[in-house]
Amino acid sequence: MLERIYKAQQLMDAACKTLGRQINIMEVCGTHTVAIFRNGIRTTLPKAIKLLSGPGCPVCVTDQGYIDIVLDLAQRDDCIIATYGDMIRVPGSNGSLETKRSAADVRVMLSSTDALQLAKDNPDKTVVFVAVGFETTAPATAVVIKEAAEEKRENFCILSGHKLVVPAMRALLAEKNDKIDAFLCPGHVSVIIGYGAFNEIVNDFSRPCVVAGFEPMQIIEGLAEICRQLSQGKAELKSIYTAAVTEEGNTTAQQLIAECFEPADGCWRGLGRIKKSTLKLKDKFSRFDALKRFNITETPVEDTTGCRCGEVLCGLIDPPQCALFGSACVPETPVGPCMVSSEGACAAWFKYGRKKQR
Amino acid sequence: MCLAIPARIVELEGDRAVVDTMGNQFKAKTTLLPHTKLGDIVLVHAGFAIQVIEEEEAKKTWQLIAEIDEFSDTQNRVSG
């Protein structure tokens, strides 16, 4: 173990020396963000290595317009809102699902199958499933959409907030932050999409992409592998999470996503509208689309709170650079989503020491 | 949110499974892993098994979770 840490350190030091400048490595996974902070990994790295927490937490990247639609639906007497617990405290323009709970029927689910069961148990209400998450979570939604269609379950629909990781990485590099030198790619998203999915980032943008798991040693060795490539002037695709990630991923899950959804343009907090970056239900399943069911048009919502989550998500600022951080915005009374989610960059900075981390 | 937890399949009927992680049992579906079988250790995310993994790998994660629980307990004792 010590030998492995020593080797990783050598690779990192070499990269710092060769490049002679700050090295910006972005993780695109909320679970990585938390693991990095919890294990104090930032404090062990050479000063020149800067870790950025990118758009890797589904709650954090969900834009205000989506939350507002959920809150509007929650006001209806004929609807039950079924949501993963992560979404419940995210503030919209006016309150959150938590603050609406006394007047609305909001249920926290651990799985999409529970949401469909809820519809079976409540035939006189329409269950709206708040379907957020990246490719890891989307197959679970696809399974229940197919089930609902087979059962002709008409009192069930979803509000798809599913997002795709790779288009967001492309948009980040192309439009928001070209200072990102490399990506530490998400572990469990890659279980589904396969590490091969990041090939286009390596080829089109010449950035090293390394898939790592969540143990501290995996993260450190992932960062070291990135440093090895950078100091040799290379950009390669590599997965060191060999225990769970294959090149092609889980093809059954991919087929289910492709059967139920199609890529569509969509809004991300901080990144704005990104081409073909969200998952929309295919026409044959459109009767399960809450937007169509309730005739809702998505309208962009301007965030007027002064929250800088958008810039945090692009790696342009660290959370403490936001004026609200730690004063108006704390985990108990969050203003922005990155403080709400336990996997958000702001919450991690707040919880694990604002001064000690870099 | 994209975290998946390793768990052993202890009951399996069609694609409906009961899985066990560190003594806690819960329901999960194996729809995304059609070839999985009883006794397999799988990564479970949002109620769905997404990948089969080796026991050794699962043990590492269970160990980590236990450490975090222990750490949280200590923190609670100190603060409470």
Contacts between the chains, C-beta under 8 A, distances in Angstrom:
chain1	res1	chain2	res2	distance
A	29	B	2	6.4
A	30	B	1	6.2
A	30	B	2	7.0
A	31	B	1	7.9
A	31	B	2	6.1
A	31	B	3	4.6
A	38	B	68	7.4
A	56	B	2	8.0
A	57	B	1	6.5
A	58	B	1	5.1
A	58	B	2	7.4
A	59	B	1	6.5
A	84	B	1	7.0
A	84	B	46	7.2
A	86	B	1	5.3
A	110	B	26	8.0
A	110	B	46	7.0
A	110	B	47	5.9
A	111	B	29	7.9
A	111	B	46	5.3
A	111	B	47	2.5
A	111	B	48	7.1
A	112	B	46	6.7
A	112	B	47	6.9
A	113	B	29	6.2
A	113	B	47	5.6
A	114	B	47	7.2
A	132	B	1	7.8
A	133	B	1	6.0
A	133	B	2	7.0
A	133	B	46	7.2
A	134	B	2	5.8
A	136	B	2	4.2
A	136	B	4	7.1
A	136	B	45	5.4
A	136	B	46	7.7
A	136	B	50	6.9
A	137	B	1	7.0
A	137	B	2	6.9
A	137	B	45	7.0
A	137	B	46	5.4
A	139	B	32	5.4
A	139	B	48	6.7
A	139	B	50	7.5
A	140	B	45	7.4
A	140	B	46	4.7
A	140	B	47	6.4
A	140	B	48	4.8
A	143	B	29	7.0
A	143	B	31	5.1
A	143	B	32	7.5
A	143	B	48	7.1
A	186	B	2	6.3
A	187	B	2	8.0
A	188	B	2	4.6
A	188	B	3	6.4
A	188	B	4	4.8
A	188	B	43	7.1
A	188	B	45	6.3
A	188	B	50	7.2
A	189	B	2	5.6
A	191	B	4	7.0
A	191	B	43	6.6
A	191	B	50	5.3
A	191	B	51	4.8
A	192	B	50	6.3
A	214	B	3	7.4
A	214	B	61	7.7
A	214	B	64	7.8
A	215	B	60	6.0
A	215	B	61	7.6
A	215	B	64	6.4
A	243	B	53	5.6
A	243	B	54	6.5
A	243	B	57	4.0
A	244	B	43	6.2
A	244	B	51	5.1
A	244	B	53	5.5
A	244	B	57	7.2
A	250	B	32	5.9
A	250	B	33	7.5
A	250	B	50	5.9
A	250	B	51	6.5
A	252	B	31	7.7
A	252	B	32	5.3
A	252	B	33	7.0
A	252	B	34	6.0
A	253	B	32	4.6
A	253	B	50	6.6
A	256	B	31	7.8
A	256	B	32	7.1
A	341	B	1	7.5
A	343	B	1	6.3
